[in-house]
């Protein structure tokens, strides 16, 4: 059995066609599966794909896009 490689948020962003900040927001606010390895967050594409299939990325408008210090 070949182990699935761990990938970065940037890899996940490319895979899903979103920006890296969205991946981190989904991890924080929408329970995107991620594993902290040292100081880094790592992902497995199979877990990310299953999360998407189960609707984890639905209704992204509920995620706050307000930047700290902005008046939006």
GIGI-V38507 format. One record per residue. N is the residue number from 1. RES is the residue in one letter. PHI is phi in radians with two decimals (NA if undefined). NEAR is the number of other ideal C-beta (glycine too) atoms within 12 Angstrom. Layout:
N & RES & PHI & NEAR
N & RES & PHI & NEAR
//
This chain:
1 & X & NA & 3
2 & X & -1.63 & 4
3 & X & -1.26 & 7
4 & X & -1.29 & 15
5 & X & -1.28 & 12
6 & X & -1.44 & 23
7 & X & -2.18 & 28
8 & X & -1.56 & 23
9 & X & -1.05 & 30
10 & X & -1.10 & 20
11 & X & -1.10 & 20
12 & X & -1.11 & 35
13 & X & -1.03 & 24
14 & X & -1.10 & 18
15 & X & -1.06 & 23
16 & X & -1.65 & 25
17 & X & 1.31 & 12
18 & X & -2.21 & 23
19 & X & -1.51 & 17
20 & X & -1.04 & 22
21 & X & -1.05 & 19
22 & X & -1.12 & 24
23 & X & -1.04 & 36
24 & X & -1.17 & 23
25 & X & -1.14 & 27
26 & X & -1.08 & 32
27 & X & -1.10 & 28
28 & X & -1.32 & 16
29 & X & -1.85 & 20
30 & X & -2.13 & 26
31 & X & 1.11 & 17
32 & X & -1.06 & 34
33 & X & -1.08 & 26
34 & X & -2.62 & 28
35 & X & -2.29 & 19
36 & X & -1.49 & 13
37 & X & -2.09 & 13
38 & X & 1.18 & 8
39 & X & -1.67 & 6
40 & X & -1.81 & 15
41 & X & -1.64 & 26
42 & X & -2.16 & 26
43 & X & -2.34 & 36
44 & X & -2.06 & 24
45 & X & -1.00 & 24
46 & X & -1.09 & 18
47 & X & -1.21 & 24
48 & X & -1.11 & 36
49 & X & -1.06 & 20
50 & X & -1.14 & 16
51 & X & -1.03 & 26
52 & X & -1.13 & 25
53 & X & -1.04 & 12
54 & X & -1.48 & 15
55 & X & 1.64 & 12
56 & X & -1.05 & 25
57 & X & -1.66 & 29
58 & X & -1.19 & 14
59 & X & 0.94 & 11
60 & X & -1.21 & 21
61 & X & -1.20 & 11
62 & X & -1.38 & 12
63 & X & -1.49 & 23
64 & X & -1.18 & 15
65 & X & -1.90 & 15
66 & X & -1.18 & 10
67 & X & -1.50 & 10
68 & X & -0.99 & 8
69 & X & 1.47 & 6
70 & X & -1.61 & 8
71 & X & -1.77 & 6
72 & X & -1.25 & 8
//
